[in-house]
Amino acid sequence: MGKLRTRMPASRMLLAFLTVIALAVTVYAPAAMTGPREKVLKMSWYSDIVTLDPIKIVTNPDWPTVLSIYNGLVRYVPGKADLEPDLATRWTLSPDGLTYTFSLRKGVKFHKGFGEFTAEDVKFSYERAADRRAGSRFAPQVQIIKQIEIVDPYTVKFHMKEPYVDFLHAVAAFRPGLIISKRGFEAVGAEKIGYNPIGTGAYMLESYQKGEKLIFRANPDYFRGKPRIDRVEVQIIPEEMVSVLAMRRGQIHYTYLRTSEALRMAQMADLQVTATPVYGSKLMWMNIRKKPFDNVLIRRALAYAINRKELVNTVMKGQATTEKMWSAIPPGVFGHTDDVPKYDYNPERAKQLLREAGYPNGIDFAVQFRKADRPAMEAVHSYWNAVGARAKLEEMEHAAMSALEATDDWTVVLTGPTRVAPDQFLAYYHSTSQPKYYGLIDNTIEAQRREVNPDKRKQLLGQIQKKINEDVPSFPIYRALYVTVTRSEVTGDVPNTHFWLWYWEVMDIKS
């Protein structure tokens, strides 16, 4: 195929310039000084939030935002994938792997006067996360819990239906494990809690202007101590080039970039840029319950047709890698193996498979993707067209794409999770996943969840990865690098090696 081009059109550059000028005039007009100067971190997101209700969160920017609002029983150590105490001070696991006992912190206060955190809030939060009727996206993971027993206000026991070796990583430290105030929820209501969160975290949501801005205020009662940054202002700026221009002018201190053109602009502007490989991968998923993708030959053909290395080198330009990217469990995660069937670039093999599948004249289908993935998707489109797989590109807004992924009304989608524990990736391949991506190896997926012997579990994980690559319900395109850009005044532990773990409490900013 011809050389892939990623140059930004002049019209978009002009739009970015005019938008950042308007941003300076309308949004960041200086306020009158009325007292001691606050430390204010100004950052940008490429998309508005969908919800700040932990059990309904699908993707960014909701997930990193709630990490500063809520706490779990345990959390990831800032900058690492290890666990540390959070709302629990310690925990034990029974020898049979069926009972977790958590000792809770005393004196922890919920935001906005909703009282002290106790075991009642833990039980309420987890039972709500297990309830599909409440709209929980994580009910399958939480339903492994048989019973939650309140021993006393500061001790809670989780009785499991069966051992689950990834429970702490995949549930307690993840979205379904974030604790909300029972009193706060009852006062605010189920319909409003997504935009009126009541947690125990380092920051409280002060105001929200839909599609424009969120303002967070430091929690003076935070149990780890008042954060160094007094206020965080999050501006919604869909065009990443605008964020970089605003950063050059000092209107933004911190942002996260996904497009190569914005990255190049940031590098040219001499801003502080860091890139970290994620615990995850960008995957092409095919709906195996829809024709023609119910035929494994079609799925294999699409995998063979893509020149992944050229795509990464030409389009992604420093924001992705394909190294060891072949299986459902990415490098760095326990149990990963690349001893699986591979689909190296082979367009002739792709054409042959289409013919064998009964489509000598090729196929026509639609593929859905997010705006930020357009450059990569246009490259994939070219590779597929070259072998007779004619894809109609359907770009979707972030929220609409997240909503689509919660249904089975899709054909081919480009998406991919970033997680830490192997079962968090394999959950997408279980029949209880929504959407139903696969569902043909439930027994083996469930067996690895129960297996406490690491070597035996690795064997099961290897079997699963091989089977997935044989059936190809999905195949990895690349492993993204998380790119963050900051101005020099941002100090402290700037979130980047956190992958998707953004704790504002560990950051600081020069006045």
C-alpha positions in Angstrom: 0.0 0.0 0.0 1.1 3.6 -0.4 2.7 5.7 2.4 0.2 6.5 5.2 -0.2 10.2 5.8 -1.1 11.7 9.1 -0.5 15.4 8.5 -3.1 17.7 10.1 -5.3 19.6 7.6 -4.8 23.3 7.6 -8.5 23.8 8.4 -8.1 21.9 11.6 -5.0 23.8 12.6 -6.8 27.1 12.1 -9.7 25.8 14.1 -7.4 24.8 16.9 -5.7 28.2 16.9 -9.0 30.1 17.0 -10.4 27.8 19.7 -7.5 28.3 22.0 -7.8 32.1 21.6 -11.4 31.8 22.6 -10.5 29.5 25.5 -8.1 32.2 26.8 -10.8 34.9 26.6 -13.8 33.1 27.8 -12.6 30.4 30.2 -9.4 31.5 31.8 -10.1 35.1 32.5 -8.1 35.9 35.6 -10.0 36.1 38.9 -9.6 38.9 41.4 -7.2 38.1 44.2 -9.1 38.0 47.5 -6.8 36.1 49.8 -3.9 33.6 49.9 -3.3 32.2 46.5 -4.6 28.7 46.0 -2.7 26.0 44.3 -4.8 25.2 41.2 -4.1 22.4 38.7 -5.6 23.0 35.3 -5.9 20.0 33.1 -7.9 18.9 30.1 -9.8 15.9 29.0 -10.6 15.1 25.4 -14.2 14.0 26.3 -16.8 14.8 28.9 -17.6 12.4 31.6 -20.4 9.9 31.2 -20.9 9.1 34.8 -19.0 9.2 38.1 -21.0 6.3 39.5 -18.4 3.6 40.0 -20.5 0.6 39.0 -21.5 2.1 35.7 -18.1 3.4 34.5 -17.0 2.1 31.1 -13.9 4.0 30.2 -11.9 7.3 30.4 -12.2 10.0 31.6 -14.6 8.6 34.2 -12.2 6.0 35.6 -9.2 8.1 36.5 -11.5 10.9 37.8 -13.3 8.7 40.3 -9.9 7.6 41.7 -9.6 11.0 43.4 -13.3 10.9 44.6 -13.6 7.4 46.1 -11.5 4.9 47.9 -11.7 1.1 47.9 -10.7 -1.4 50.6 -7.3 -1.6 48.9 -5.8 0.4 46.1 -2.9 0.3 43.7 0.4 1.8 45.0 0.9 5.1 43.1 3.2 4.3 40.2 3.0 0.5 40.5 0.7 -2.4 40.1 1.1 -3.6 43.7 -1.6 -3.3 46.3 -1.7 -1.3 49.5 -4.3 -0.7 52.2 -6.9 2.0 51.5 -10.1 2.0 53.5 -9.0 -1.3 55.0 -5.9 -1.2 57.3 -5.3 -4.9 56.8 -6.9 -8.1 55.6 -6.6 -11.9 55.9 -7.7 -14.8 53.7 -8.8 -18.1 55.1 -6.8 -21.3 54.2 -9.6 -22.5 51.9 -9.6 -19.2 50.0 -13.3 -18.6 50.7 -13.3 -15.9 53.4 -11.6 -12.4 53.3 -11.7 -10.5 56.6 -11.0 -6.7 56.3 -10.3 -4.4 59.2 -11.5 -0.9 58.4 -10.0 2.5 59.1 -11.7 4.4 61.9 -12.6 8.1 61.7 -12.8 8.3 57.9 -15.4 10.9 56.8 -17.5 11.0 53.7 -17.7 14.2 51.7 -20.3 16.9 52.4 -21.2 15.9 55.9 -22.6 12.4 55.2 -21.0 10.9 58.3 -18.3 8.3 59.1 -17.4 5.4 56.9 -18.3 2.0 58.3 -18.9 -1.6 57.3 -22.5 -0.7 56.4 -21.1 1.4 53.5 -18.9 -1.5 52.3 -21.8 -4.0 52.3 -24.1 -1.5 50.6 -21.6 -0.6 47.9 -20.7 -4.3 47.0 -24.3 -5.5 47.0 -25.2 -2.6 44.7 -22.3 -3.5 42.4 -23.6 -7.1 42.3 -27.1 -5.9 41.1 -27.6 -5.8 37.4 -30.9 -4.1 38.0 -29.0 -1.2 39.4 -27.2 -0.9 36.1 -23.9 -2.4 37.4 -21.5 -3.3 34.6 -19.5 -5.5 37.0 -22.2 -7.7 38.4 -20.6 -11.0 37.0 -17.3 -10.3 38.9 -19.0 -9.3 42.2 -21.5 -12.2 42.1 -18.6 -14.5 43.1 -19.3 -13.1 46.6 -21.8 -15.4 48.5 -22.4 -13.2 51.5 -21.0 -10.0 53.1 -21.0 -10.2 56.9 -20.7 -7.2 59.1 -18.9 -8.4 62.2 -18.8 -4.9 63.8 -18.7 -1.3 62.4 -15.0 -1.7 61.5 -14.8 -5.4 60.5 -16.3 -7.0 57.5 -16.1 -10.5 56.1 -16.5 -11.5 52.4 -17.7 -15.2 52.1 -17.0 -16.3 48.5 -18.9 -19.0 46.5 -15.5 -20.3 45.4 -11.9 -19.2 45.5 -11.1 -16.2 43.3 -7.4 -15.5 43.1 -7.7 -12.1 41.4 -10.4 -10.8 43.8 -8.2 -8.1 45.3 -6.9 -6.8 42.0 -10.0 -7.3 39.8 -12.7 -6.3 42.3 -11.6 -4.7 45.5 -9.1 -2.3 43.9 -11.1 -1.8 40.7 -14.3 0.0 39.8 -16.8 -2.3 41.5 -14.8 -2.1 44.7 -15.0 1.7 45.2 -17.1 2.6 48.3 -19.9 5.1 48.2 -21.8 6.6 51.1 -25.0 4.7 51.8 -26.5 7.8 53.4 -25.3 9.9 50.6 -26.8 7.6 47.9 -30.1 7.5 49.7 -30.2 11.3 49.9 -29.0 12.0 46.3 -30.8 9.2 44.6 -29.8 6.6 42.0 -30.5 8.9 39.0 -28.3 11.8 40.3 -25.4 10.0 42.0 -23.4 9.9 38.8 -23.1 13.6 38.8 -23.2 14.1 42.6 -20.7 11.6 43.9 -20.3 11.1 47.7 -17.0 9.4 48.5 -14.1 9.6 51.0 -11.4 10.5 48.5 -8.9 13.3 48.3 -11.1 15.5 46.2 -14.8 16.5 46.1 -16.7 17.5 43.0 -17.6 21.2 43.5 -19.3 22.0 40.2 -19.9 20.5 36.8 -20.8 22.2 33.5 -21.8 19.5 31.1 -19.5 19.4 28.1 -17.4 22.2 29.4 -15.8 22.0 32.8 -15.5 20.1 36.1 -14.1 21.7 39.3 -12.8 19.6 42.2 -12.0 20.9 45.7 -9.5 19.3 48.1 -11.0 17.3 50.9 -9.9 19.0 54.2 -10.9 15.8 56.1 -9.0 13.3 53.8 -7.7 10.5 56.0 -4.2 10.7 54.4 -4.0 14.4 55.0 -5.2 17.4 53.0 -3.8 17.3 49.4 -1.2 19.8 48.4 -3.2 21.1 45.4 -6.3 23.0 46.6 -8.4 22.9 43.4 -8.4 20.9 40.2 -10.1 22.4 37.1 -10.8 19.9 34.3 -11.6 21.6 30.9 -13.3 19.5 28.3 -11.3 20.1 25.0 -12.1 17.5 22.3 -9.3 18.7 20.0 -6.0 17.7 21.5 -4.1 20.3 19.4 -6.1 22.9 21.3 -4.9 21.4 24.6 -1.3 21.6 23.5 -1.7 25.2 22.4 -3.4 26.1 25.6 -0.6 24.5 27.5 2.0 26.6 25.6 0.1 29.7 26.8 0.1 28.5 30.4 -3.7 28.0 30.4 -3.4 24.2 30.9 -0.8 22.5 33.1 -1.4 18.8 32.4 -3.1 16.7 29.7 -3.1 13.2 28.2 -2.6 12.8 24.4 -3.7 10.0 22.1 -2.9 11.4 18.6 0.5 11.5 17.0 0.0 15.0 15.6 -0.7 16.5 19.1 2.4 14.6 20.4 4.6 16.1 17.7 3.3 19.6 18.6 4.0 19.1 22.3 7.5 17.9 21.5 8.2 20.9 19.3 6.8 23.2 22.1 9.5 21.9 24.5 6.9 20.7 27.0 7.6 17.7 29.3 6.4 14.6 27.5 6.5 11.0 28.9 5.3 7.8 27.3 4.7 4.6 29.2 3.5 1.2 27.8 0.1 0.3 29.2 -1.0 -3.0 30.7 -3.3 -3.5 27.8 -3.7 -3.6 24.1 -5.8 -2.2 21.3 -7.9 -5.0 19.9 -10.0 -5.5 16.9 -13.2 -7.4 18.0 -15.5 -9.2 15.6 -19.1 -10.1 16.4 -19.0 -13.9 16.0 -22.8 -14.0 16.3 -23.2 -12.0 13.0 -22.5 -13.1 9.5 -20.0 -13.2 8.0 -18.0 -13.1 11.2 -19.5 -16.3 12.5 -17.0 -17.9 10.1 -13.5 -18.3 11.6 -11.9 -18.1 8.2 -13.2 -14.5 7.8 -11.8 -13.5 11.1 -8.4 -15.0 10.4 -8.4 -13.2 7.0 -8.9 -9.8 8.6 -6.1 -10.5 11.0 -3.6 -11.6 8.3 -4.5 -8.5 6.2 -3.1 -5.9 8.6 0.6 -4.8 8.5 0.8 -4.0 12.2 4.5 -2.9 12.3 4.0 -0.5 9.4 0.9 0.9 11.1 2.8 1.5 14.3 5.8 3.1 12.7 4.0 5.2 10.1 0.8 6.2 11.9 1.3 5.9 15.6 4.8 7.3 15.6 6.1 6.7 19.1 2.7 6.0 20.7 2.5 2.3 20.4 4.5 -1.0 20.0 3.7 -4.4 18.6 6.5 -6.2 20.6 5.1 -9.6 22.0 1.6 -8.4 21.2 -0.2 -11.6 20.1 -2.4 -12.8 22.9 -5.4 -11.8 24.9 -3.2 -11.3 28.0 -0.7 -8.5 27.2 3.0 -8.4 28.2 3.7 -7.6 31.8 0.6 -9.3 33.1 0.8 -12.6 35.0 0.4 -15.6 32.7 1.1 -13.8 29.4 2.5 -16.0 26.6 3.2 -15.3 23.0 3.3 -19.1 22.3 0.0 -18.8 20.4 -1.1 -18.9 16.8 0.2 -15.7 15.1 -1.1 -13.7 12.1 1.8 -12.0 10.6 1.1 -9.7 7.7 0.2 -11.9 4.7 -2.3 -10.3 2.3 -2.3 -13.3 -0.1 -3.2 -15.6 2.7 -6.0 -13.2 3.6 -7.4 -13.3 0.1 -7.2 -17.1 0.1 -9.1 -17.4 3.3 -11.9 -15.1 2.0 -12.2 -17.4 -1.1 -12.2 -20.5 1.1 -15.0 -19.0 3.2 -17.1 -18.6 0.1 -16.5 -14.9 -0.6 -14.3 -14.7 -3.7 -15.5 -11.2 -4.4 -14.8 -10.0 -0.8 -17.1 -8.8 2.0 -18.7 -5.5 3.0 -19.2 -4.6 6.7 -19.2 -1.7 9.1 -16.6 -1.0 11.8 -17.2 1.3 14.8 -14.4 3.2 16.6 -13.7 6.3 18.6 -12.5 9.6 17.1 -9.0 9.3 18.5 -8.6 6.0 16.7 -9.4 7.4 13.2 -5.7 7.5 12.0 -5.1 3.9 12.9 -8.5 2.9 11.6 -7.9 4.6 8.2 -4.7 2.6 7.9 -6.5 -0.7 8.7 -9.2 0.3 6.2 -6.6 0.5 3.5 -5.1 -2.9 4.4 -8.5 -4.5 4.4 -9.6 -2.9 1.1 -6.5 -4.3 -0.5 -7.7 -7.9 0.1 -11.4 -7.3 -0.6 -12.6 -6.7 2.9 -14.5 -3.4 2.3 -15.1 -1.7 5.6 -17.5 1.2 6.2 -15.9 3.4 8.8 -18.3 4.7 11.5 -16.6 7.2 13.8 -18.5 7.6 17.1 -18.3 10.1 20.0 -16.8 8.7 23.1 -20.1 8.4 25.1 -21.9 6.8 22.1 -19.2 4.3 21.6 -19.3 3.3 25.2 -23.0 2.9 25.0 -22.7 0.7 21.9 -20.2 -1.5 23.6 -22.8 -2.2 26.3 -25.0 -3.9 23.7 -24.6 -6.6 21.1 -25.6 -4.3 18.3 -22.2 -3.9 16.8 -20.3 -5.6 13.9 -16.5 -4.9 14.3 -15.1 -2.5 16.9 -11.7 -1.2 17.7 -11.2 -1.0 21.4 -9.2 -2.5 24.3 -9.0 -2.6 28.0 -6.1 -1.6 30.3 -6.0 -3.7 33.4 -3.6 -5.4 35.8 -4.8 -8.9 36.6 -5.2 -11.7 34.0 -8.9 -12.4 34.8 -9.7 -8.7 34.1 -8.8 -9.4 30.5 -10.3 -12.8 30.3 -13.6 -11.6 31.7 -14.3 -10.1 28.2 -14.2 -13.6 26.7 -16.6 -15.1 29.2 -20.3 -15.5 28.2 -21.4 -13.2 31.1 -19.5 -10.3 29.5 -21.5 -7.4 28.1 -21.2 -7.2 25.1 -20.9 -10.9 24.5 -17.5 -11.0 22.7 -16.9 -14.7 22.8 -18.2 -17.1 25.5 -16.9 -20.4 24.2 -14.4 -21.3 26.9 -16.2 -20.4 30.1 -15.1 -23.6 32.0 -11.4 -22.9 31.5 -11.7 -19.3 32.4 -13.6 -20.2 35.6 -11.0 -22.9 36.4 -8.1 -20.4 36.3 -10.0 -18.1 38.6 -10.1 -20.8 41.2 -6.5 -22.2 40.8 -4.3 -21.0 43.6 -1.2 -22.8 42.4 0.7 -20.3 40.2 2.3 -22.9 37.9 -1.0 -24.7 37.3 -2.8 -21.4 36.7 -0.2 -20.4 34.1 -0.9 -23.6 32.3 -4.6 -22.8 32.2 -3.9 -19.3 31.1 -1.7 -20.6 28.3 -4.5 -22.9 27.1 -6.9 -20.0 27.1 -4.7 -17.7 25.1 -4.0 -20.4 22.5 -7.7 -21.2 22.1 -8.6 -17.5 21.7 -6.0 -17.1 19.0 -7.3 -20.2 17.2 -10.9 -18.9 17.2 -9.9 -15.2 16.7 -12.9 -13.4 18.2 -10.4 -10.6 18.5 -6.8 -9.9 17.7 -4.4 -7.3 19.0 -3.3 -4.4 16.8 -0.8 -2.7 19.1 0.1 -1.9 22.7 -0.5 1.8 23.3 1.8 4.1 25.1 0.1 6.5 27.6 1.5 9.9 26.8 1.2 12.7 29.3 2.3 16.3 28.8 3.0 18.7 31.6 4.4 22.2 32.2 7.5 22.6 34.3 5.5 23.9 37.3 3.8 20.5 37.8 5.8 18.6 40.4 5.4 15.7 42.7 4.6 12.2 41.5 3.1 13.1 38.1 0.8 10.3 37.0 2.2 8.5 34.0 3.7 5.3 35.2 0.4 4.8 36.9 -0.9 3.8 33.5 -4.6 4.6 34.1 -4.2 5.4 37.8 -4.3 9.2 38.2 -4.1 10.2 41.9 -4.1 14.0 42.1 -3.2 13.7 45.8 0.4 12.7 44.9 0.9 15.7 42.6 1.9 19.3 43.4 2.2 22.5 41.5 4.2 25.6 42.0 2.1 28.7 42.8 
